[in-house]
Amino acid sequence: MDLFQLSAEMNIKKSAPLADRMRPNTLEEFIGQEHIIGKGKLLYRGIIADKLSSVIFYGPPGTGKTTLAKIIANSTKKNFEQLNAVTSGVKDIREVIDRSKEILGMYNKRTILFIDEIHRFNKTQQDALLPYVENGTLILIGATTENPFFEVNKALISRSMVFKLEPLKDEHIRAILDRAINDRDRGLGEFNIEIDGDAIEHLVRASSGDARIALNGLELGALTTSPEANGVIKLTLNVIEECVQKRAIRYEKNGDEHYDIVSAFIKSMRGSDPDATLYWLAKMIYAGEDPKFIARRIIICASEDVGNADPQALILAVAAFQAINTIGMPEGRIPLAQAAVYVACAPKSNAAYLGINNALEDIEKGKMGQVPNYLRDSTSKKMEGKYILDSIHDGKNYLYPHDYPEGYVSQQYLPDEFADVKYYNPIESGYEKVIKERINKLYNK
């Protein structure tokens, strides 16, 4: 590299966006993703020891996928190559493979190939990599925002470890912003910035776990706000709202507003109002509420308030939670809305919920009954090598329901002390009406 190239690179680095300049260079600088990169974790040990095998980083934008690849590039003694799947083709892959073979033959040094947005490679491009990943010529690091189990060649997946990166937590975004504000070399430390607390919190919420969004908003605010007389650049909530183009709403995740909105959401579903349900759901999503938290509330409501009046509600609510884990946000808002509206529109019954509460209350009060002999386990029981004396009576006289018409025979299943207790009282609503009719028919035989 000549002096002109070196000068050009330095100028590009200085004029790069704040999010790029603040990219961590070492594991010690990296913030977040402790579940995969915390000290002692497998990925951490692999990078430190320079013994990394092929990996794929999967997660939403701005969570550190490319940054981890850069850290590996800075710390490895292996040859490092990089391609972007958007701008590269099979020809570029072949050139990297040829260089890797040459370096391996001359210096016995393997090559780490980082491919950003690997899901953009088509099957032919991915297949071109496979033999060289398989024989060890290349160590692949792929980064993708899409689920690699759907978008990446199964043969490549089977030869790689997949690490899922989660949206950064609020405390991580705050720490990243604080570092950027105070860093004089790579950040905005020379600008003498003061930022209001509510402006910081809005940046945190608006980022939805994406550090790049937070840093871009901070940089835009700093560059477009004139200093005051004392030279301080004052960043207020209004300034930050303009910079991220997202209006702040009052919503503290640990404050009264949080609990009030969640309560309104649940009560709207319970009250069978789909429009109010969608409004409160939208407010939580807009404010950056954890979608898994929302999905768990829908599951609880589906079981507690809908129950057996429409058993499909619980199935759909659980499916929405699984969908969130699979596709993430913002697309996750769709299954959340579908499940919440279904629960809101479903017939309601809390009979099962009341039933388990009443049964637990009896147990807590010490109302303990014994299992009738004919319901006990009829297999051999031993205690300290000796058969229990009355075990020969256990299970005797039990009536097997499948030996009778409709798979039912009248038989007492509760302890004698509870023989007439009714814990489950189905109501005349939805499918529970069918359940009630069947129970009454059987019991009145």
C-alpha positions, -999 to +999 in steps of 0.1 A: +000+000+000+015+034-010+012+067+009-018+079-013-038+047-006-029+049+031-040+085+032-073+077+014-081+049+038-075+072+068-097+099+054-125+073+047-122+060+082-124+095+097-155+104+076-172+070+082-206+071+100-204+070+138-218+035+139-189+023+118-163+043+137-175+030+170-174-006+160-155-026+187-121-038+177-117-063+206-138-087+226-132-065+257-150-036+238-179-057+226-212-050+244-241-074+247-247-110+235-233-124+267-251-157+261-227-165+233-197-142+238-194-139+275-162-149+292-159-187+293-185-193+265-176-215+236-174-187+210-153-165+233-128-194+239-127-202+202-118-166+193-092-162+221-075-194+212-077-187+175-093-222+171-126-212+155-144-236+132-170-225+107-198-204+122-229-186+111-241-155+130-279-151+128-298-122+142-315-088+135-296-058+122-273-039+145-267-067+170-230-073+163-227-099+136-203-080+113-185-066+144-178-101+157-164-110+123-141-079+124-129-088+159-120-123+146-102-107+117-082-085+142-073-114+165-066-143+142-032-153+128-050-169+098-055-153+065-087-133+064-109-127+034-143-109+032-171-110+006-205-094+006-231-117-009-250-087-025-221-076-047-201-109-051-206-138-075-191-172-082-161-156-099-152-137-066-156-170-047-133-188-070-106-160-067-108-163-029-105-201-031-075-198-054-057-174-030-066-196-001-051-227-017-019-208-026-015-194+010-022-228+025+004-244+002+031-218+007+026-209+044+004-237+058-020-210+068-058-215+065-082-188+054-112-174+073-138-163+048-164-139+061-195-136+039-219-108+050-256-114+041-248-150+032-285-157+026-282-136-005-260-163-022-280-186-044-277-224-043-249-224-070-228-199-051-233-217-018-224-250-034-192-236-047-180-230-011-190-265+002-160-286-009-135-261+005-153-257+038-155-295+040-118-301+033-106-273+056-092-249+030-118-223+042-132-216+076-165-200+069-181-171+089-215-162+076-237-134+088-274-133+081-306-116+093-326-145+079-331-179+096-301-199+082-320-232+086-343-220+058-319-198+037-285-215+038-275-248+022-282-276+046-247-291+039-231-258+049-253-256+080-243-292+090-206-281+089-211-249+109-221-238+143-251-214+143-250-186+169-282-166+173-277-130+183-306-113+201-317-076+199-295-057+223-310-049+257-317-014+268-287-012+291-265-023+262-278+005+240-273+030+268-237+019+273-230+021+235-244+056+234-225+067+264-193+055+249-199+073+216-207+106+234-175+105+254-150+089+230-127+116+217-109+094+192-137+076+173-168+091+188-183+125+195-162+135+225-148+166+209-183+180+203-191+187+240-225+171+239-252+172+266-282+150+260-313+150+281-323+118+299-356+115+281-338+120+248-315+091+257-344+069+267-362+077+234-331+067+214-330+035+234-366+027+228-366+038+191-336+016+184-355-016+192-322-033+201-304-021+170-272-002+180-268+012+145-302+030+147-293+045+180-259+057+169-272+071+136-298+091+155-272+104+180-248+114+152-275+132+132-285+152+163-250+162+170-242+173+135-274+192+129-277+210+162-260+244+166-239+248+198-252+272+225-232+303+236-211+282+259-202+258+231-224+229+244-245+210+219-278+204+237-297+174+225-333+175+237-362+150+232-376+171+203-342+170+185-339+132+189-375+127+178-367+145+146-335+125+141-351+091+144-384+102+129-403+084+156-424+103+182-418+094+218-447+080+238-448+077+275-440+041+283-416+031+310-410-006+311-409-007+348-433+022+355-470+026+360-476+033+323-462-001+314-485-019+337-515+002+328-511-005+291-506-042+296-536-043+318-557-025+292-545-049+266-555-080+286-588-065+296-596-056+260-590-093+250-610-105+279-638-080+271-640-092+234-630-059+219-606-066+190-602-029+181-590-019+216-569-050+216-550-039+185-546-003+197-529-014+230-509-040+211-497-013+187-488+010+215-466-017+232-449-026+199-443+010+190-428+017+225-403-012+220-419-037+244-404-072+243-426-092+219-420-123+239-436-106+269-466-097+248-469-132+234-468-146+270-497-123+280-517-136+250-511-172+260-522-165+296-554-148+284-561-176+259-561-201+288-574-181+317-602-162+299-611-183+268-602-217+281-623-246+268-649-223+253-624-223+223-594-246+229-579-234+195-572-200+211-544-215+233-529-233+203-528-201+182-513-181+211-485-206+216-479-207+179-476-169+179-449-172+206-430-197+185-434-175+155-418-146+173-388-168+181-385-178+145-390-146+126-384-118+152-396-083+147-409-063+129-427-091+111-436-107+144-462-080+149-484-100+124-487-133+143-491-113+176-520-094+161-536-125+147-534-143+180-546-113+201-575-107+178-585-144+178-584-144+217-605-112+218-631-126+194-633-160+210-661-171+234-650-168+270-649-192+299-627-192+330-641-224+343-608-243+341-590-214+357-614-213+386-613-250+389-576-253+394-576-224+418-603-240+440-585-274+439-552-257+450-570-238+477-583-271+492-549-286+491-533-255+507-559-258+535-547-293+543-577-311+528-557-342+518-575-374+506-561-408+500-560-425+466-587-452+465-572-487+464-586-495+430-569-464+415-535-472+429-505-485+410-509-522+406-473-529+398-450-545+425-440-521+452-410-526+475-398-508+506-363-516+519-364-549+500-398-561+513-432-560+496-457-536+512-483-558+529-514-543+513-499-538+478-516-569+466-549-549+469-537-519+449-554-516+416-579-544+423-615-538+412-605-510+389-629-505+360-612-500+327-632-474+308-624-488+273-642-520+282-675-501+283-696-484+257-684-449+247-652-455+268-670-445+300-680-463+332-693-446+364-665-448+389-653-426+418-620-410+411-618-385+439-609-394+475-639-404+497-637-370+515-642-352+482-666-375+465-692-348+458-669-319+451-672-302+417-641-282+407-648-279+369-681-263+361-683-257+323-705-229+311-730-226+282-705-209+259-687-220+227-672-255+227-675-256+265-713-260+260-705-292+241-683-304+270-710-296+295-736-316+275-713-346+273-704-345+310-741-343+320-750-371+296-723-394+311-730-385+347-767-390+344-764-425+330 
